[in-house]
Amino acid sequence: MAGFSRLGDYGWGWSAAALGTGLAAGRARDGAAVAALVPVTLALNYGVKRALRRPRPSEPHLIRAPASPSFPSSHAAMAAAAACGLSWLAPPLAPLWAVLALLMCASRLYLGVHHTVDVAAGAGLGLVVGGTAVALLA
């Protein structure tokens, strides 16, 4: 679970998935747009983190806890935003993107580095950002 969760660090895994899916679908430009959605989501999420500064759950963590505040979960936000964008980019794979995003969210709880509300808020933020981006791209 830790290895999978690491794919969400800084959104690298989601951006790579967007670029690869765009290339495979013959829509490289759209793939790049979805990949760009990930760091935008991360930046917005970090703005909220810095404003609220919620501490992470107390020990034990199954991985080293990030130094950043806990609320909202960046991994959840980027996963939800990317799942929205990837579902627009490759609609037949939408169930896969949704499952992967849910697994990313669950991994943060399993590893003990977020409270449930952190993950829910991050996913909500990601859905808003991803949904808005898809509406603008469509």
Summary of the structure (lengths in Angstrom):
residues: 138
radius of gyration: 14.3
end to end distance: 34.1
largest distance: 46.3
contacts: 494
relative contact order: 0.20
helix: 75%
strand: 0%
